[in-house]
Structures are given as structure tokens and as C-alpha cells.
Amino acid sequence: MHPYGAPSGAQRLVLAMDRDGPFCVWCSREFSDLVRPTREHVVPRVKGGPSIPENEVAACARCNRERGHASPVQWLDEVVARGRTPRPEVLEASLRRLADHIERHGGLRRIRGYLATELRKLDKR
């Protein structure tokens, strides 16, 4: 644990895999010695996404690296176009958890519009 009680990055990765299963959110590959899991920020940090469990899912290192700063729904469409099998239900659940977190705790004004837009895009799919 972090000295102030917040889970460390490694602990948040374990939490994400316990919550969502041991599969990449973007390609559905199961994690193993050859498919390394990483923490994926659903709302990218560069866009103001926080490093909290509500904004993190597990993704393989390849998908996380390739995504860069693409928006969640944009990258979802891209991985489908590349022939991968994403897990949109995990992505949507994360976005909704983050929206609920903001509703309950406030703050994160910078990402509220971004988050609402991504949820609208998912609802249209």
C-alpha cells in the first residue's frame, strides 16, 4: 500500500484484473508470461485522466503502447478494424465507474466533457 493508504500502481493492476478478468480490454488476449498486463488509463493521463482504479483497466503492453493518446472509443474502433476482439463492456463499465466517481466526489472538471462525449459515442454504437 501507498504510505497514505492509496493503492500502488501494481496493486491497481491486480485490482483491475480481479475486477475485469485476466484479459486485455483491447484484444482479449489472456495475460501470461508472453502477454504482459499493464495499467491502461481509459481517459488518458494527458487528457486529465486520473490514476485511480475507476479510470484503469488491464491491457496488454502491445495494445497500451499502440493506443497512445487516442480516445477510448476511437481506439475501440481502431482495434476492431485491425481484426482484434475488444471487450467494450469492460471499457463502458470503466467509463461509467469514473462518471459515478466524479458525481460522488466532485473535482476532475477537466475531463467531465470528454467523459460525457465518450459515453455518448458508446451509446450510439
N, C-alpha and C positions, 0 to 999 in steps of 0.2 A: 504494500500500500504506500501511496504517497504520504509524506510526513503530515499533511493536512487532512488526510482521510480520503482524498480523491483517488480513484484507481489509476495506476500507471498505464502507459500505452500498451504494455504486454498484457496487463490484466484486462484492459478494454478489448483487446483482440480475442482473448479467451471468452469474455462475456458475449461478444458478437457471435462467435462460433457456437457457444452454448445456446444462444437465443435463436439463431438462424440456421444452424446446421453447418457441417464441415465442408461447405461447397462455395465456390466463387459466385458472387452475386451476378457477375457479368457473363461467365461462360459455363457455369455449373460444374466445372471440373472439381473432383474431390481433392481435398488437400492431402499431401503426402510428402515424402522426402523430396520428390521431384517437382511437386506443385506447392510452392511455399505460400502460406497465407500472409496477408498484410492487412493493416487497417486502412480502409478506404473511407475518406470523408465524402459523404453523399453530397452535401453542399461544400464545394472545395474551400479550403482554408483561404486561398487567395480572394475568394468571393465573400469572405467573412464567416465561413462555416466554422463552428467551434469544435474543439477536440473534446467532445463529450459522447457518452455511449449512444445517445439519441441520434447523433449525426454520423455514426460509424457503423460500417458493415465490414464483413470479411471479403476480400478479393484476392485472387492470385496475383503474384508480383507482376506477371506479364500484363494482365488487364489493367492493373493500377497504374503501371508505368505508361502504357499506351494511352490511357484516358487523358492524362494531363489535366487541364482545367476545363474540359468540356462539361457542359451542364449534364445532369443526370439523365434527362430524357433524350437529349441529343446523343449521348453515348449509348444509351439503351438501343436507339435506332441504328447506330453505327455497328454495334456488335451483332445485331440481327442481320444487317447487310453483309457482315463478314462471315456469316454462317454459324455463329455461336448461338448457344441456347441460354439466354439470360434468365434471371429469376425476378421478374418485375414485381411480384408480390412482396418480396423482401425489400426492394427499393421503395415501393409505395409505403410499406409499413414504417420504414425508417423516416421518410419524409413526414408522415403523419405523427410519429412519435416526437419529432423535432418541433412540429407545429404545436402539439399539445404542451411540450416543454415551455415553449415561448409563451403560450397562453397562460400557463400556470405561474411562471416565474418572471415574465417580462424580459426586457432587455433585447439584445440581438436585433435592434431596429434595422441595421444594415441589410439583413438577409430576409426580412419579412416579405417584401415584394417578390424577391427572387424565388422564395419558397412557394408562395401562392401561385406564381406563374408555372412552376414545375408541377405542382399538384393539378392545376387546370389542364396542362398538357397531358398528364397521365389519365385524367378523367375522360379526355377526348379520344383516347386510344381504343 
